[in-house]
Structure formats: C-alpha cells, structure tokens
Amino acid sequence: MSSPYYELCAAVAQVVREVAAQVIMPRYLHVLREHKADGSIFTEVDIAAQRELAVRLHMLRPRPVLGEEETGEDEQHRLWDEGGEGLWCVDPIDGTTNFVAGLPFFAVSVAYFVERRAVIGVVYNPATREMFSAARGGGSHMNGLKLPLRPPAQNLADCVAGVDFKRIPKKLGDDLATRPPYYSQRNFGCSTLEWAYAAAGRLDLLLHGGQKLWDYAAGRLILEEAGGRLCTLKHDDFDADNLWKRSVIAANDPRLFAAWRDWIRANCRTPP
C-alpha cells in the first residue's frame, strides 16, 4: 500500500480489535437495551466501548473524538467545526438492535478526518472477525484481502441491493417493492456493514434515505477505495448534502452506479 496513512490505519484496526474483544464481546447476549430521548436504542456497552475507543485513539493521535454516544448535537457540531486539523469519528456499536438480539450483524466503526475528509476508515464485525479497512490512496481490504472480493454483476437486473425502506420517499419505496430493477434486496440493520459489504461485492447496490455522519464516515471511504461510486437523492456530489443526515445512492461499480442512480431519480418524484 502506498498511502501515507497505512501505519495509522493498521494501528486503528488493532485498537478496534482489542476494544471489541475486551469490552464488547464479553457482554454479547448479556445486555439490556435502553432508549435515548429520540427513541433510538443504546446499551451500557455502547457507552463503555466509546469511552475506551476515545482513550486509545487519542493515544494514537491526540485529536478530538466525535462519537454517537454521550455527545449532544451541539457538541458534535462544535467538534466537527473545530476538527479541521484532525478528528476521530466513532460509532462504538452500529446495529445495537442486532447486538442485543444476538444477530451477528453489528460493527465498530472508526474514521479519521483531516481537513474534513476521511483518510482512514475501519469497520469491524467482532462476531465474524471480519475487519474492513481503507487508507486514502491505498485501496480497501478485508482481513488482508483486497476488495472487492468478486466481480460486479453484469447488469442491474442481476444485482443484490441493500435497501433501507424506512427512510426513503413512499413513491420510491412502492416502486421498489412492486417492480424492483434488481434481482434481490437485503437489509441487515447495520449501515456501516452494508457499506463494507458493498465494497466487498456482497452487495452490488445501496440505497438509504438518511444516515448520520458516523453511519457513513468509514464505510464511504472503504467503498470509494474499492472502486465504488456514490451520490445522494438530491446531489451528484455526495458532500453537497446535509452532513448530519445524508441520503445514499451507491454501487460497487461505476456502470452499475449510473444505471441505479438514474432509475432511482426517475422514480423519485417526491423530494426526500
């Protein structure tokens, strides 16, 4: 790998493995869920894992840590605004419902930003021990294997799509349900893993109506470094949309991406 961030990326991956092994997995299947003010769920493990990640990542690079847990929106916005020289973005457990239920589709996600651009992305599923990582300019890998792991589908009709129906416009959801342009659809309840699966070629397409920064920060880089393309429902430039709630249209192949984007926009008459 030629990326100047390769060594830091490897160190971050090791930190994530250790925190997952020491803090998260010993509590797997032994924790109860709680509810935040906005109705989303969390567990004591989310809090403990974020605190431990913050300490260890700060030792690698003494920069602020923006996390999903324990930080209000005002503080998250302040950290982003002041983090141009370096900023960690952490989701300690993405897919908390899966984690609590014992479904092995959850992940730890860490991204490192420099000048508000992700230069490192790590997504780790401790249940399967699959580590997806990317350092800007150095490609994407899973446990040392270069991504994607398989060739892309030949056309849209052969694709497997990762679609979150909950947040997309009703008209678009109805069209996808009744006359989908793809072969099959999946939703794993873990956005960070779905980005990684698209980069790996397990999913060909992605569609989501609104992700938080920590949902896409690491996975977006992993997909791009694997050769994928992305935009939002409103903008061809992914970064032109709302940083804090960003829709996603993505594919692991430029040709498939163009066909997927055009189909969605042709059937998305109601603004998101």
C-alpha positions in Angstrom: 0.0 0.0 0.0 1.3 3.5 -0.9 -1.0 5.5 1.4 0.8 7.7 4.0 -1.9 6.6 6.4 -1.2 2.9 6.1 0.5 2.5 9.5 -2.0 4.6 11.3 -4.8 2.6 9.7 -3.2 -0.7 10.9 -2.9 0.8 14.4 -6.6 1.8 14.4 -7.6 -1.6 13.3 -5.7 -3.2 16.2 -7.3 -0.8 18.7 -10.7 -1.7 17.4 -10.0 -5.4 17.6 -8.8 -5.0 21.2 -11.8 -2.9 22.3 -14.2 -5.3 20.7 -12.5 -8.3 22.4 -12.2 -6.7 25.8 -15.3 -4.5 26.1 -17.9 -5.6 23.6 -17.9 -9.3 23.1 -17.8 -10.4 26.7 -21.2 -8.7 27.1 -22.7 -10.1 23.9 -26.0 -11.8 24.7 -25.8 -10.4 28.2 -27.0 -6.9 28.0 -30.4 -5.0 28.0 -31.3 -2.2 25.7 -32.2 1.4 26.8 -33.8 4.2 24.9 -32.5 7.7 24.1 -34.6 10.8 24.0 -35.1 10.4 20.3 -36.4 6.9 20.6 -33.2 5.2 19.3 -31.7 2.5 21.5 -28.4 2.0 23.2 -26.8 -0.2 25.8 -24.2 0.2 28.5 -21.8 -1.5 26.2 -22.1 1.3 23.6 -21.1 3.8 26.3 -18.2 1.7 27.6 -16.9 0.9 24.1 -16.9 4.6 23.1 -15.1 5.7 26.2 -12.4 3.1 25.7 -12.1 3.9 22.0 -11.7 7.6 22.8 -8.9 6.9 25.2 -6.9 4.6 22.9 -7.5 6.6 19.7 -6.4 9.8 21.4 -3.1 8.0 22.2 -2.6 7.3 18.5 -3.4 10.9 17.5 -4.3 13.4 20.2 -7.3 14.8 18.3 -11.0 15.2 19.3 -13.3 12.2 19.2 -16.8 12.7 17.8 -19.0 9.8 18.8 -22.6 8.8 18.5 -23.0 8.2 22.2 -22.9 10.7 25.2 -22.4 13.7 23.0 -25.2 16.1 22.2 -25.8 17.6 18.8 -24.4 21.0 19.7 -21.2 19.4 20.9 -21.0 17.1 17.9 -21.3 20.2 15.6 -18.7 22.1 17.5 -16.2 19.2 17.3 -16.8 19.0 13.6 -16.3 22.7 13.1 -13.1 22.8 15.1 -11.7 19.4 13.9 -10.1 20.5 10.6 -6.6 19.5 11.7 -7.7 16.0 12.7 -10.9 14.4 14.0 -11.9 10.9 15.1 -15.5 9.8 14.2 -16.7 6.8 16.1 -19.7 4.5 16.2 -18.9 2.1 19.0 -21.7 -0.4 18.1 -23.6 0.1 14.9 -26.6 -2.3 14.8 -27.3 -2.2 18.5 -30.7 -3.9 18.0 -28.9 -6.8 16.3 -26.3 -6.9 19.1 -29.0 -7.1 21.8 -31.0 -9.7 19.9 -28.0 -11.9 19.2 -27.9 -11.3 15.5 -24.3 -11.4 14.3 -24.6 -8.2 12.1 -23.2 -5.3 14.1 -19.9 -3.4 13.8 -17.5 -1.0 15.3 -16.8 1.9 13.0 -13.9 4.4 13.2 -13.0 7.1 10.7 -10.2 9.7 10.9 -10.7 13.0 9.2 -8.0 15.5 8.1 -9.3 18.8 6.7 -12.8 17.3 6.9 -12.0 14.5 4.6 -11.8 10.9 5.8 -8.3 9.5 5.3 -8.8 6.3 7.4 -11.9 4.0 7.6 -12.3 0.9 9.7 -15.4 -1.2 10.1 -15.1 -4.4 12.2 -17.7 -7.1 12.9 -16.4 -8.8 16.0 -19.0 -11.7 15.7 -17.4 -12.8 12.4 -13.9 -11.2 13.0 -14.1 -9.5 9.6 -12.0 -6.3 9.5 -12.8 -3.9 6.6 -10.3 -1.1 6.3 -9.1 1.6 3.9 -6.4 4.3 4.0 -6.9 7.0 1.4 -4.9 6.2 -1.7 -4.2 2.7 -0.6 -7.2 0.7 -1.5 -9.6 -1.3 0.6 -9.1 -4.6 2.3 -10.8 -7.3 4.4 -8.5 -9.2 6.7 -5.7 -8.5 4.3 -7.6 -9.4 1.1 -8.0 -6.6 -1.4 -11.6 -5.5 -2.1 -13.8 -6.2 -3.9 -13.7 -10.0 -3.4 -15.8 -10.8 -6.5 -16.5 -9.1 -9.9 -19.6 -6.9 -10.1 -22.9 -8.0 -11.6 -23.2 -7.7 -15.3 -26.3 -5.5 -15.2 -28.9 -4.0 -12.8 -31.3 -7.0 -13.1 -28.6 -9.3 -11.7 -27.8 -7.1 -8.6 -28.3 -7.7 -4.9 -29.3 -4.3 -3.3 -29.0 -3.1 0.2 -32.1 -1.0 0.7 -33.5 0.7 3.8 -37.2 1.2 3.1 -37.9 3.1 6.3 -36.4 6.4 5.3 -37.0 6.7 1.5 -39.9 8.6 -0.2 -43.1 6.5 -0.3 -43.4 6.7 -4.1 -39.9 5.3 -4.5 -40.5 2.6 -1.9 -43.7 1.5 -3.6 -41.9 1.3 -6.9 -39.1 -0.7 -5.5 -41.5 -3.1 -3.8 -43.7 -3.7 -6.8 -41.2 -3.6 -9.7 -37.6 -3.6 -8.5 -34.9 -3.2 -11.1 -32.6 -5.6 -9.2 -32.5 -9.3 -8.6 -32.9 -9.3 -4.8 -32.9 -7.0 -1.8 -31.4 -7.2 1.7 -31.2 -5.0 4.8 -29.0 -6.0 7.7 -29.9 -3.3 10.2 -26.3 -2.1 10.2 -25.4 0.7 7.8 -21.6 0.5 8.4 -21.5 -3.2 7.5 -23.7 -2.6 4.4 -21.1 -0.1 3.1 -18.4 -2.7 3.7 -20.4 -5.4 2.1 -20.9 -3.3 -1.0 -17.1 -2.7 -1.1 -16.6 -6.4 -0.8 -19.1 -7.2 -3.6 -21.5 -9.0 -1.3 -24.0 -6.2 -2.1 -23.9 -4.5 -5.5 -26.1 -1.5 -4.7 -27.0 0.7 -1.7 -30.0 2.9 -1.0 -30.7 4.8 2.2 -32.8 7.8 3.0 -30.8 9.4 5.7 -27.6 8.4 7.5 -25.7 10.2 10.3 -22.1 11.1 9.9 -20.9 8.1 11.9 -23.0 5.8 9.7 -21.2 6.6 6.5 -17.8 8.2 7.5 -15.7 5.0 7.4 -17.8 2.9 5.0 -17.9 5.6 2.4 -14.1 5.6 2.2 -13.9 1.8 2.1 -16.4 1.7 -0.8 -14.6 4.5 -2.7 -11.2 2.9 -2.3 -12.7 -0.3 -3.6 -13.8 1.5 -6.8 -17.4 2.2 -5.9 -19.4 5.4 -6.6 -21.9 7.3 -4.6 -24.3 10.3 -4.6 -27.4 11.4 -2.7 -31.0 11.6 -3.7 -30.6 15.3 -4.3 -27.0 15.8 -5.3 -24.4 14.2 -7.6 -21.8 15.5 -5.2 -22.2 13.4 -2.1 -20.6 16.1 0.0 -23.0 18.7 -1.1 -25.8 17.3 1.0 -26.5 17.7 4.7 -23.6 16.4 6.7 -25.7 15.2 9.6 -28.5 13.4 7.7 -27.4 12.3 4.3 -29.2 10.0 1.8 -27.2 7.4 -0.1 -27.3 6.1 -3.6 -24.2 3.9 -4.2 -22.8 0.9 -6.2 -19.6 -1.0 -6.3 -19.2 -0.5 -10.0 -19.3 2.9 -11.9 -21.5 1.4 -14.7 -24.0 -0.1 -12.3 -24.0 3.1 -10.3 -25.1 5.2 -13.2 -27.9 2.8 -14.0 -29.0 2.6 -10.4 -28.9 6.4 -9.8 -30.9 7.1 -13.0 -33.5 4.5 -12.1 -34.0 5.9 -8.6 -34.2 9.5 -9.7 -36.7 8.7 -12.4 -38.9 7.1 -9.8 -38.3 9.6 -7.0 -40.8 12.4 -7.8 -41.4 13.3 -4.2 -38.4 15.2 -2.7 -36.8 13.4 0.3 
